[in-house]
């Protein structure tokens, strides 16, 4: 079966779509396309070490210089690749459940692959010979990578955060290896959550996709800031001192305004189609231009490069500070957020003063139940109800690039309209 990369590498169910054979062949492919050292890291899923061992074996059989970083965040692999003049491979399914996994390739210097290089890797992968066996021994790990990555983050954000009490949710993922050491070095008081991975509890009722336990912890600890990462720690969702969840849109508004005040924004912000209408209204009122892309951090990064702007991101909490990092990094974003709170005051006060979120609803529809055509047909049927001014409402229908669902997003200035529209949609989807 021909394999193709999605919006974030290759991702799917372990043993079905993501196999040892596929991982081995990816190693062979990366080794044949690049002539640089390849740094391999993986998250805390029970399947990740064996898949990483297969990637490393494929690289070695192709004659590549392969370095095993062990448990590592995706942005951490990118940083090590950049520091050491190589490329990266990450075994992770990010925010997905433990029974999924994925394979992601980072280009020379740790950046996203351009389309031509991705096509070359894809072609080499599909042409690669099968794995010679079903299991591989994992080579020794390079223990210097963790030290260098943590040191690099602190060089980028060297502030003293001893005035803050932080609650940190590691999602039982890759951040579990790094977060306590990193943030303890800032002087902050720490309360750690979900930092004991067992191979199956990654993202399970925790992390950036489920912040209920973080919100609860913020209430009983009376902490200043809550920080939630996803499985591979490239995203950050925050909880303010009042217990309010602050997603990527909140953080983008605050960072963009702060950067603009310091003449560091470069004129505008790159967002995706899922960012809230309220974000657009708030930033435009401050004279900040908005460029919108399709969902996907690579799309954001490409737009940033085209505009020569330093900052953009996604509502999911995947934020890119292009001048200082080759990809989105949840722990870097967290450090920068701590710095923002220390400089400008409590997160809730900043968010309330900066913008007002427009009512928004997102419905996930199983892709095997409704394809893109069916979803559009449903909206045709609802066209009689959908009669509002274009500037007052936005409707986005798109297939997810990481999960087998179609995402339908509706937002508008009138909350009653959004609620009724959502109710009618759900009656179709669950009929």
RAWO-V707550 format. One record per backbone hydrogen bond with DSSP energy under -1.0 kcal/mol. CO is the residue of the C=O (numbers start at 1). NH is the residue of the N-H. If there is no record, write none. Layout:
co nh
CO NH
CO NH
This chain:
co nh
9 6
10 103
12 101
13 16
13 17
13 18
18 15
19 23
20 24
21 25
22 26
23 27
24 28
25 29
26 30
27 31
28 32
29 33
30 34
37 87
38 67
39 89
40 69
41 91
42 72
45 48
47 51
48 52
49 53
50 54
51 55
52 56
53 57
54 58
55 59
56 60
57 61
58 62
59 64
60 63
65 38
67 40
68 142
70 42
73 77
74 78
75 79
76 80
77 81
78 82
79 83
80 84
81 86
86 109
87 39
88 106
89 41
90 104
91 43
93 96
97 100
99 14
101 12
102 92
103 10
104 90
106 88
107 110
111 107
114 118
115 119
116 120
117 121
118 122
119 123
120 124
121 125
122 126
123 127
142 145
144 148
145 149
146 150
147 151
148 152
149 153
150 154
151 155
152 156
153 157
161 164
164 189
165 224
165 225
166 191
167 227
168 193
169 229
170 173
171 203
173 176
174 177
175 179
178 182
179 183
180 184
181 185
183 186
184 187
186 161
189 166
191 168
193 170
194 172
199 46
201 204
207 210
211 215
212 216
213 217
214 218
215 219
216 220
217 221
218 222
225 167
226 239
227 169
228 237
229 208
230 233
231 174
232 74
233 330
237 228
238 246
239 226
240 243
244 240
246 238
247 251
248 252
249 253
250 254
251 255
252 256
253 257
254 258
255 259
256 260
257 261
258 262
259 264
260 263
267 289
269 291
270 313
271 293
272 275
276 280
277 281
278 282
279 283
280 284
281 285
283 288
284 287
289 269
291 271
293 273
296 300
297 301
298 302
299 303
300 304
301 305
302 306
303 307
304 308
304 309
310 322
311 270
312 320
314 317
315 248
317 236
317 319
318 314
320 312
321 324
321 325
329 333
330 334
331 335
332 336
333 337
334 338
335 339
336 340
337 341
338 342
339 343
340 344
341 345
346 350
347 351
348 352
349 353
350 354
351 355
359 412
361 410
363 408
365 406
366 369
366 370
371 375
372 376
373 377
374 378
375 379
376 380
377 381
378 382
380 383
382 385
382 386
385 387
389 392
392 413
394 411
396 409
398 407
403 405
404 367
405 400
406 365
407 398
408 363
409 396
410 361
411 394
414 418
415 419
416 420
417 421
418 422
419 423
420 424
421 425
422 426
423 427
424 428
425 429
426 430
428 431
